[in-house]
Amino acid sequence: MTEKCQGCPARWRGIYDDRGRLVVAMTFQSDLGDSWEWADDPGYDEKFSALGIRIGINYIIYSMTH
């Protein structure tokens, strides 16, 4: 497991359309991609990979229904 930035705060950002609907979601320093990449590695904590997968599924469902 690698550490990218010690002490850097995680951030979520979004871009909204003229009607106030979220159309783009962005994450910084959250290691969301790492949670997908390392999900099958026994050294990576399962609670983080499970949370990252749930967030990714939420992104997909939201984008398909809105």
PyMOL Python script that loads the backbone (N, CA, C, O; Angstrom):
from pymol import cmd

cmd.read_pdbstr("""\
ATOM      1  N   MET A   1       0.851  -1.168   0.000  1.00  0.00           N
ATOM      2  CA  MET A   1       0.000   0.000   0.000  1.00  0.00           C
ATOM      3  C   MET A   1       0.902   1.239   0.000  1.00  0.00           C
ATOM      4  O   MET A   1       1.943   1.262   0.657  1.00  0.00           O
ATOM      5  N   THR A   2       0.493   2.253  -0.736  1.00  0.00           N
ATOM      6  CA  THR A   2       1.297   3.462  -0.825  1.00  0.00           C
ATOM      7  C   THR A   2       0.545   4.642  -0.232  1.00  0.00           C
ATOM      8  O   THR A   2      -0.686   4.679  -0.227  1.00  0.00           O
ATOM      9  N   GLU A   3       1.294   5.580   0.254  1.00  0.00           N
ATOM     10  CA  GLU A   3       0.735   6.822   0.778  1.00  0.00           C
ATOM     11  C   GLU A   3       1.086   7.929  -0.209  1.00  0.00           C
ATOM     12  O   GLU A   3       2.255   8.102  -0.555  1.00  0.00           O
ATOM     13  N   LYS A   4       0.100   8.667  -0.657  1.00  0.00           N
ATOM     14  CA  LYS A   4       0.357   9.703  -1.644  1.00  0.00           C
ATOM     15  C   LYS A   4       0.669  11.052  -1.008  1.00  0.00           C
ATOM     16  O   LYS A   4       1.526  11.792  -1.490  1.00  0.00           O
ATOM     17  N   CYS A   5      -0.022  11.360   0.058  1.00  0.00           N
ATOM     18  CA  CYS A   5       0.168  12.670   0.664  1.00  0.00           C
ATOM     19  C   CYS A   5      -0.228  12.602   2.134  1.00  0.00           C
ATOM     20  O   CYS A   5      -1.407  12.453   2.455  1.00  0.00           O
ATOM     21  N   GLN A   6       0.732  12.708   3.009  1.00  0.00           N
ATOM     22  CA  GLN A   6       0.447  12.708   4.435  1.00  0.00           C
ATOM     23  C   GLN A   6      -0.105  14.070   4.838  1.00  0.00           C
ATOM     24  O   GLN A   6       0.505  15.098   4.545  1.00  0.00           O
ATOM     25  N   GLY A   7      -1.238  14.084   5.498  1.00  0.00           N
ATOM     26  CA  GLY A   7      -1.803  15.330   6.003  1.00  0.00           C
ATOM     27  C   GLY A   7      -2.614  16.138   5.003  1.00  0.00           C
ATOM     28  O   GLY A   7      -3.117  17.206   5.351  1.00  0.00           O
ATOM     29  N   CYS A   8      -2.755  15.661   3.770  1.00  0.00           N
ATOM     30  CA  CYS A   8      -3.558  16.383   2.783  1.00  0.00           C
ATOM     31  C   CYS A   8      -5.034  16.048   3.010  1.00  0.00           C
ATOM     32  O   CYS A   8      -5.395  14.875   3.097  1.00  0.00           O
ATOM     33  N   PRO A   9      -5.878  17.061   3.106  1.00  0.00           N
ATOM     34  CA  PRO A   9      -7.294  16.777   3.368  1.00  0.00           C
ATOM     35  C   PRO A   9      -8.005  16.222   2.127  1.00  0.00           C
ATOM     36  O   PRO A   9      -7.736  16.637   1.000  1.00  0.00           O
ATOM     37  N   ALA A  10      -8.907  15.286   2.363  1.00  0.00           N
ATOM     38  CA  ALA A  10      -9.734  14.769   1.267  1.00  0.00           C
ATOM     39  C   ALA A  10     -10.756  15.834   0.897  1.00  0.00           C
ATOM     40  O   ALA A  10     -11.272  16.536   1.767  1.00  0.00           O
ATOM     41  N   ARG A  11     -11.044  15.952  -0.383  1.00  0.00           N
ATOM     42  CA  ARG A  11     -12.003  16.957  -0.854  1.00  0.00           C
ATOM     43  C   ARG A  11     -12.933  16.359  -1.896  1.00  0.00           C
ATOM     44  O   ARG A  11     -12.535  15.520  -2.704  1.00  0.00           O
ATOM     45  N   TRP A  12     -14.153  16.801  -1.861  1.00  0.00           N
ATOM     46  CA  TRP A  12     -15.166  16.431  -2.851  1.00  0.00           C
ATOM     47  C   TRP A  12     -15.609  17.713  -3.521  1.00  0.00           C
ATOM     48  O   TRP A  12     -15.839  18.723  -2.856  1.00  0.00           O
ATOM     49  N   ARG A  13     -15.729  17.677  -4.826  1.00  0.00           N
ATOM     50  CA  ARG A  13     -16.195  18.834  -5.590  1.00  0.00           C
ATOM     51  C   ARG A  13     -17.217  18.351  -6.605  1.00  0.00           C
ATOM     52  O   ARG A  13     -17.260  17.172  -6.955  1.00  0.00           O
ATOM     53  N   GLY A  14     -18.031  19.275  -7.067  1.00  0.00           N
ATOM     54  CA  GLY A  14     -19.012  18.930  -8.074  1.00  0.00           C
ATOM     55  C   GLY A  14     -19.243  20.085  -9.021  1.00  0.00           C
ATOM     56  O   GLY A  14     -18.994  21.243  -8.685  1.00  0.00           O
ATOM     57  N   ILE A  15     -19.717  19.761 -10.198  1.00  0.00           N
ATOM     58  CA  ILE A  15     -20.134  20.761 -11.173  1.00  0.00           C
ATOM     59  C   ILE A  15     -21.633  20.576 -11.354  1.00  0.00           C
ATOM     60  O   ILE A  15     -22.115  19.465 -11.574  1.00  0.00           O
ATOM     61  N   TYR A  16     -22.349  21.666 -11.260  1.00  0.00           N
ATOM     62  CA  TYR A  16     -23.805  21.642 -11.332  1.00  0.00           C
ATOM     63  C   TYR A  16     -24.286  22.315 -12.603  1.00  0.00           C
ATOM     64  O   TYR A  16     -23.643  23.239 -13.101  1.00  0.00           O
ATOM     65  N   ASP A  17     -25.413  21.858 -13.131  1.00  0.00           N
ATOM     66  CA  ASP A  17     -25.985  22.499 -14.305  1.00  0.00           C
ATOM     67  C   ASP A  17     -26.809  23.712 -13.869  1.00  0.00           C
ATOM     68  O   ASP A  17     -26.854  24.043 -12.685  1.00  0.00           O
ATOM     69  N   ASP A  18     -27.455  24.366 -14.826  1.00  0.00           N
ATOM     70  CA  ASP A  18     -28.219  25.585 -14.537  1.00  0.00           C
ATOM     71  C   ASP A  18     -29.410  25.339 -13.626  1.00  0.00           C
ATOM     72  O   ASP A  18     -29.921  26.275 -13.011  1.00  0.00           O
ATOM     73  N   ARG A  19     -29.858  24.098 -13.532  1.00  0.00           N
ATOM     74  CA  ARG A  19     -30.994  23.768 -12.671  1.00  0.00           C
ATOM     75  C   ARG A  19     -30.558  23.264 -11.292  1.00  0.00           C
ATOM     76  O   ARG A  19     -31.388  22.840 -10.489  1.00  0.00           O
ATOM     77  N   GLY A  20     -29.253  23.313 -11.027  1.00  0.00           N
ATOM     78  CA  GLY A  20     -28.740  22.903  -9.726  1.00  0.00           C
ATOM     79  C   GLY A  20     -28.510  21.419  -9.564  1.00  0.00           C
ATOM     80  O   GLY A  20     -28.306  20.941  -8.447  1.00  0.00           O
ATOM     81  N   ARG A  21     -28.541  20.676 -10.666  1.00  0.00           N
ATOM     82  CA  ARG A  21     -28.322  19.234 -10.603  1.00  0.00           C
ATOM     83  C   ARG A  21     -26.836  18.916 -10.751  1.00  0.00           C
ATOM     84  O   ARG A  21     -26.147  19.509 -11.580  1.00  0.00           O
ATOM     85  N   LEU A  22     -26.360  17.993  -9.957  1.00  0.00           N
ATOM     86  CA  LEU A  22     -24.968  17.567 -10.019  1.00  0.00           C
ATOM     87  C   LEU A  22     -24.740  16.796 -11.316  1.00  0.00           C
ATOM     88  O   LEU A  22     -25.429  15.811 -11.581  1.00  0.00           O
ATOM     89  N   VAL A  23     -23.776  17.240 -12.126  1.00  0.00           N
ATOM     90  CA  VAL A  23     -23.490  16.550 -13.385  1.00  0.00           C
ATOM     91  C   VAL A  23     -22.085  15.947 -13.406  1.00  0.00           C
ATOM     92  O   VAL A  23     -21.820  15.035 -14.190  1.00  0.00           O
ATOM     93  N   VAL A  24     -21.187  16.439 -12.562  1.00  0.00           N
ATOM     94  CA  VAL A  24     -19.832  15.901 -12.467  1.00  0.00           C
ATOM     95  C   VAL A  24     -19.446  15.854 -10.994  1.00  0.00           C
ATOM     96  O   VAL A  24     -19.618  16.839 -10.276  1.00  0.00           O
ATOM     97  N   ALA A  25     -18.928  14.719 -10.540  1.00  0.00           N
ATOM     98  CA  ALA A  25     -18.430  14.579  -9.173  1.00  0.00           C
ATOM     99  C   ALA A  25     -16.936  14.311  -9.231  1.00  0.00           C
ATOM    100  O   ALA A  25     -16.475  13.495 -10.030  1.00  0.00           O
ATOM    101  N   MET A  26     -16.180  15.000  -8.382  1.00  0.00           N
ATOM    102  CA  MET A  26     -14.726  14.846  -8.359  1.00  0.00           C
ATOM    103  C   MET A  26     -14.261  14.620  -6.926  1.00  0.00           C
ATOM    104  O   MET A  26     -14.821  15.183  -5.986  1.00  0.00           O
ATOM    105  N   THR A  27     -13.239  13.798  -6.769  1.00  0.00           N
ATOM    106  CA  THR A  27     -12.643  13.589  -5.458  1.00  0.00           C
ATOM    107  C   THR A  27     -11.148  13.847  -5.549  1.00  0.00           C
ATOM    108  O   THR A  27     -10.506  13.515  -6.545  1.00  0.00           O
ATOM    109  N   PHE A  28     -10.613  14.433  -4.511  1.00  0.00           N
ATOM    110  CA  PHE A  28      -9.179  14.696  -4.422  1.00  0.00           C
ATOM    111  C   PHE A  28      -8.663  14.134  -3.112  1.00  0.00           C
ATOM    112  O   PHE A  28      -9.314  14.281  -2.077  1.00  0.00           O
ATOM    113  N   GLN A  29      -7.519  13.504  -3.138  1.00  0.00           N
ATOM    114  CA  GLN A  29      -6.866  12.958  -1.950  1.00  0.00           C
ATOM    115  C   GLN A  29      -7.765  11.994  -1.175  1.00  0.00           C
ATOM    116  O   GLN A  29      -7.619  11.855   0.039  1.00  0.00           O
ATOM    117  N   SER A  30      -8.683  11.337  -1.858  1.00  0.00           N
ATOM    118  CA  SER A  30      -9.582  10.424  -1.154  1.00  0.00           C
ATOM    119  C   SER A  30      -9.201   8.961  -1.361  1.00  0.00           C
ATOM    120  O   SER A  30      -9.736   8.082  -0.686  1.00  0.00           O
ATOM    121  N   ASP A  31      -8.284   8.693  -2.285  1.00  0.00           N
ATOM    122  CA  ASP A  31      -7.855   7.332  -2.608  1.00  0.00           C
ATOM    123  C   ASP A  31      -9.012   6.438  -3.029  1.00  0.00           C
ATOM    124  O   ASP A  31      -8.980   5.228  -2.803  1.00  0.00           O
ATOM    125  N   LEU A  32     -10.028   7.028  -3.636  1.00  0.00           N
ATOM    126  CA  LEU A  32     -11.159   6.248  -4.120  1.00  0.00           C
ATOM    127  C   LEU A  32     -10.705   5.222  -5.162  1.00  0.00           C
ATOM    128  O   LEU A  32     -11.137   4.069  -5.131  1.00  0.00           O
ATOM    129  N   GLY A  33      -9.849   5.636  -6.068  1.00  0.00           N
ATOM    130  CA  GLY A  33      -9.322   4.715  -7.076  1.00  0.00           C
ATOM    131  C   GLY A  33      -8.497   3.596  -6.460  1.00  0.00           C
ATOM    132  O   GLY A  33      -8.552   2.456  -6.920  1.00  0.00           O
ATOM    133  N   ASP A  34      -7.731   3.916  -5.422  1.00  0.00           N
ATOM    134  CA  ASP A  34      -6.954   2.878  -4.741  1.00  0.00           C
ATOM    135  C   ASP A  34      -7.856   1.835  -4.118  1.00  0.00           C
ATOM    136  O   ASP A  34      -7.511   0.653  -4.087  1.00  0.00           O
ATOM    137  N   SER A  35      -9.008   2.258  -3.620  1.00  0.00           N
ATOM    138  CA  SER A  35      -9.915   1.284  -3.001  1.00  0.00           C
ATOM    139  C   SER A  35     -10.413   0.270  -4.022  1.00  0.00           C
ATOM    140  O   SER A  35     -10.697  -0.873  -3.664  1.00  0.00           O
ATOM    141  N   TRP A  36     -10.524   0.669  -5.286  1.00  0.00           N
ATOM    142  CA  TRP A  36     -10.914  -0.271  -6.338  1.00  0.00           C
ATOM    143  C   TRP A  36      -9.718  -1.115  -6.762  1.00  0.00           C
ATOM    144  O   TRP A  36      -9.825  -2.327  -6.945  1.00  0.00           O
ATOM    145  N   GLU A  37      -8.585  -0.452  -6.912  1.00  0.00           N
ATOM    146  CA  GLU A  37      -7.383  -1.135  -7.404  1.00  0.00           C
ATOM    147  C   GLU A  37      -6.888  -2.209  -6.427  1.00  0.00           C
ATOM    148  O   GLU A  37      -6.461  -3.281  -6.855  1.00  0.00           O
ATOM    149  N   TRP A  38      -6.942  -1.937  -5.153  1.00  0.00           N
ATOM    150  CA  TRP A  38      -6.386  -2.832  -4.141  1.00  0.00           C
ATOM    151  C   TRP A  38      -7.440  -3.666  -3.425  1.00  0.00           C
ATOM    152  O   TRP A  38      -7.137  -4.273  -2.398  1.00  0.00           O
ATOM    153  N   ALA A  39      -8.653  -3.714  -3.929  1.00  0.00           N
ATOM    154  CA  ALA A  39      -9.747  -4.425  -3.248  1.00  0.00           C
ATOM    155  C   ALA A  39      -9.439  -5.907  -3.028  1.00  0.00           C
ATOM    156  O   ALA A  39      -9.902  -6.489  -2.047  1.00  0.00           O
ATOM    157  N   ASP A  40      -8.675  -6.522  -3.917  1.00  0.00           N
ATOM    158  CA  ASP A  40      -8.386  -7.953  -3.774  1.00  0.00           C
ATOM    159  C   ASP A  40      -7.056  -8.233  -3.065  1.00  0.00           C
ATOM    160  O   ASP A  40      -6.643  -9.388  -2.966  1.00  0.00           O
ATOM    161  N   ASP A  41      -6.392  -7.200  -2.579  1.00  0.00           N
ATOM    162  CA  ASP A  41      -5.127  -7.366  -1.866  1.00  0.00           C
ATOM    163  C   ASP A  41      -5.407  -7.581  -0.376  1.00  0.00           C
ATOM    164  O   ASP A  41      -6.037  -6.733   0.256  1.00  0.00           O
ATOM    165  N   PRO A  42      -4.953  -8.691   0.192  1.00  0.00           N
ATOM    166  CA  PRO A  42      -5.221  -8.964   1.610  1.00  0.00           C
ATOM    167  C   PRO A  42      -4.621  -7.911   2.548  1.00  0.00           C
ATOM    168  O   PRO A  42      -5.076  -7.775   3.684  1.00  0.00           O
ATOM    169  N   GLY A  43      -3.625  -7.177   2.098  1.00  0.00           N
ATOM    170  CA  GLY A  43      -3.004  -6.149   2.935  1.00  0.00           C
ATOM    171  C   GLY A  43      -3.772  -4.840   2.975  1.00  0.00           C
ATOM    172  O   GLY A  43      -3.475  -3.968   3.791  1.00  0.00           O
ATOM    173  N   TYR A  44      -4.758  -4.698   2.099  1.00  0.00           N
ATOM    174  CA  TYR A  44      -5.546  -3.467   2.056  1.00  0.00           C
ATOM    175  C   TYR A  44      -6.806  -3.662   2.902  1.00  0.00           C
ATOM    176  O   TYR A  44      -7.500  -4.669   2.762  1.00  0.00           O
ATOM    177  N   ASP A  45      -7.094  -2.718   3.762  1.00  0.00           N
ATOM    178  CA  ASP A  45      -8.209  -2.843   4.700  1.00  0.00           C
ATOM    179  C   ASP A  45      -9.549  -2.948   3.968  1.00  0.00           C
ATOM    180  O   ASP A  45      -9.897  -2.076   3.172  1.00  0.00           O
ATOM    181  N   GLU A  46     -10.288  -4.008   4.238  1.00  0.00           N
ATOM    182  CA  GLU A  46     -11.554  -4.295   3.543  1.00  0.00           C
ATOM    183  C   GLU A  46     -12.577  -3.191   3.723  1.00  0.00           C
ATOM    184  O   GLU A  46     -13.365  -2.935   2.812  1.00  0.00           O
ATOM    185  N   LYS A  47     -12.589  -2.526   4.874  1.00  0.00           N
ATOM    186  CA  LYS A  47     -13.606  -1.485   5.091  1.00  0.00           C
ATOM    187  C   LYS A  47     -13.441  -0.330   4.105  1.00  0.00           C
ATOM    188  O   LYS A  47     -14.426   0.293   3.709  1.00  0.00           O
ATOM    189  N   PHE A  48     -12.193  -0.040   3.705  1.00  0.00           N
ATOM    190  CA  PHE A  48     -11.971   1.035   2.739  1.00  0.00           C
ATOM    191  C   PHE A  48     -12.336   0.607   1.324  1.00  0.00           C
ATOM    192  O   PHE A  48     -12.925   1.382   0.571  1.00  0.00           O
ATOM    193  N   SER A  49     -11.990  -0.624   0.961  1.00  0.00           N
ATOM    194  CA  SER A  49     -12.341  -1.080  -0.386  1.00  0.00           C
ATOM    195  C   SER A  49     -13.851  -1.221  -0.526  1.00  0.00           C
ATOM    196  O   SER A  49     -14.402  -0.898  -1.578  1.00  0.00           O
ATOM    197  N   ALA A  50     -14.531  -1.699   0.519  1.00  0.00           N
ATOM    198  CA  ALA A  50     -15.996  -1.825   0.458  1.00  0.00           C
ATOM    199  C   ALA A  50     -16.652  -0.461   0.321  1.00  0.00           C
ATOM    200  O   ALA A  50     -17.595  -0.300  -0.454  1.00  0.00           O
ATOM    201  N   LEU A  51     -16.163   0.516   1.063  1.00  0.00           N
ATOM    202  CA  LEU A  51     -16.732   1.864   0.973  1.00  0.00           C
ATOM    203  C   LEU A  51     -16.494   2.454  -0.419  1.00  0.00           C
ATOM    204  O   LEU A  51     -17.401   3.051  -1.000  1.00  0.00           O
ATOM    205  N   GLY A  52     -15.293   2.294  -0.953  1.00  0.00           N
ATOM    206  CA  GLY A  52     -14.988   2.816  -2.282  1.00  0.00           C
ATOM    207  C   GLY A  52     -15.844   2.184  -3.364  1.00  0.00           C
ATOM    208  O   GLY A  52     -16.285   2.867  -4.289  1.00  0.00           O
ATOM    209  N   ILE A  53     -16.079   0.893  -3.256  1.00  0.00           N
ATOM    210  CA  ILE A  53     -16.927   0.214  -4.237  1.00  0.00           C
ATOM    211  C   ILE A  53     -18.363   0.715  -4.121  1.00  0.00           C
ATOM    212  O   ILE A  53     -19.021   0.928  -5.139  1.00  0.00           O
ATOM    213  N   ARG A  54     -18.855   0.906  -2.911  1.00  0.00           N
ATOM    214  CA  ARG A  54     -20.219   1.434  -2.734  1.00  0.00           C
ATOM    215  C   ARG A  54     -20.352   2.834  -3.321  1.00  0.00           C
ATOM    216  O   ARG A  54     -21.361   3.147  -3.953  1.00  0.00           O
ATOM    217  N   ILE A  55     -19.348   3.673  -3.121  1.00  0.00           N
ATOM    218  CA  ILE A  55     -19.388   5.030  -3.688  1.00  0.00           C
ATOM    219  C   ILE A  55     -19.388   4.948  -5.214  1.00  0.00           C
ATOM    220  O   ILE A  55     -20.141   5.670  -5.869  1.00  0.00           O
ATOM    221  N   GLY A  56     -18.557   4.081  -5.786  1.00  0.00           N
ATOM    222  CA  GLY A  56     -18.519   3.922  -7.245  1.00  0.00           C
ATOM    223  C   GLY A  56     -19.841   3.444  -7.804  1.00  0.00           C
ATOM    224  O   GLY A  56     -20.289   3.942  -8.837  1.00  0.00           O
ATOM    225  N   ILE A  57     -20.478   2.486  -7.143  1.00  0.00           N
ATOM    226  CA  ILE A  57     -21.789   1.999  -7.586  1.00  0.00           C
ATOM    227  C   ILE A  57     -22.822   3.126  -7.489  1.00  0.00           C
ATOM    228  O   ILE A  57     -23.671   3.266  -8.370  1.00  0.00           O
ATOM    229  N   ASN A  58     -22.753   3.927  -6.421  1.00  0.00           N
ATOM    230  CA  ASN A  58     -23.663   5.072  -6.304  1.00  0.00           C
ATOM    231  C   ASN A  58     -23.482   6.042  -7.464  1.00  0.00           C
ATOM    232  O   ASN A  58     -24.465   6.555  -7.997  1.00  0.00           O
ATOM    233  N   TYR A  59     -22.225   6.304  -7.866  1.00  0.00           N
ATOM    234  CA  TYR A  59     -21.970   7.171  -9.023  1.00  0.00           C
ATOM    235  C   TYR A  59     -22.646   6.609 -10.273  1.00  0.00           C
ATOM    236  O   TYR A  59     -23.299   7.344 -11.014  1.00  0.00           O
ATOM    237  N   ILE A  60     -22.492   5.327 -10.501  1.00  0.00           N
ATOM    238  CA  ILE A  60     -23.061   4.697 -11.697  1.00  0.00           C
ATOM    239  C   ILE A  60     -24.586   4.747 -11.679  1.00  0.00           C
ATOM    240  O   ILE A  60     -25.206   5.147 -12.664  1.00  0.00           O
ATOM    241  N   ILE A  61     -25.187   4.346 -10.570  1.00  0.00           N
ATOM    242  CA  ILE A  61     -26.664   4.360 -10.469  1.00  0.00           C
ATOM    243  C   ILE A  61     -27.199   5.777 -10.630  1.00  0.00           C
ATOM    244  O   ILE A  61     -28.176   5.997 -11.346  1.00  0.00           O
ATOM    245  N   TYR A  62     -26.562   6.737  -9.969  1.00  0.00           N
ATOM    246  CA  TYR A  62     -27.008   8.120 -10.081  1.00  0.00           C
ATOM    247  C   TYR A  62     -26.923   8.610 -11.522  1.00  0.00           C
ATOM    248  O   TYR A  62     -27.851   9.249 -12.018  1.00  0.00           O
ATOM    249  N   SER A  63     -25.810   8.313 -12.194  1.00  0.00           N
ATOM    250  CA  SER A  63     -25.643   8.807 -13.563  1.00  0.00           C
ATOM    251  C   SER A  63     -26.652   8.155 -14.519  1.00  0.00           C
ATOM    252  O   SER A  63     -27.036   8.764 -15.518  1.00  0.00           O
ATOM    253  N   MET A  64     -27.073   6.951 -14.226  1.00  0.00           N
ATOM    254  CA  MET A  64     -28.029   6.263 -15.106  1.00  0.00           C
ATOM    255  C   MET A  64     -29.483   6.664 -14.838  1.00  0.00           C
ATOM    256  O   MET A  64     -30.356   6.423 -15.671  1.00  0.00           O
ATOM    257  N   THR A  65     -29.742   7.267 -13.692  1.00  0.00           N
ATOM    258  CA  THR A  65     -31.128   7.578 -13.331  1.00  0.00           C
ATOM    259  C   THR A  65     -31.427   9.079 -13.301  1.00  0.00           C
ATOM    260  O   THR A  65     -32.575   9.460 -13.070  1.00  0.00           O
ATOM    261  N   HIS A  66     -30.451   9.926 -13.521  1.00  0.00           N
ATOM    262  CA  HIS A  66     -30.715  11.367 -13.471  1.00  0.00           C
ATOM    263  C   HIS A  66     -30.321  12.037 -14.771  1.00  0.00           C
ATOM    264  O   HIS A  66     -30.473  13.251 -14.911  1.00  0.00           O
TER     265      HIS A  66
END
""", "prot")
cmd.dss("prot")
cmd.show_as("cartoon", "prot")
cmd.util.cbc("prot")
cmd.orient("prot")
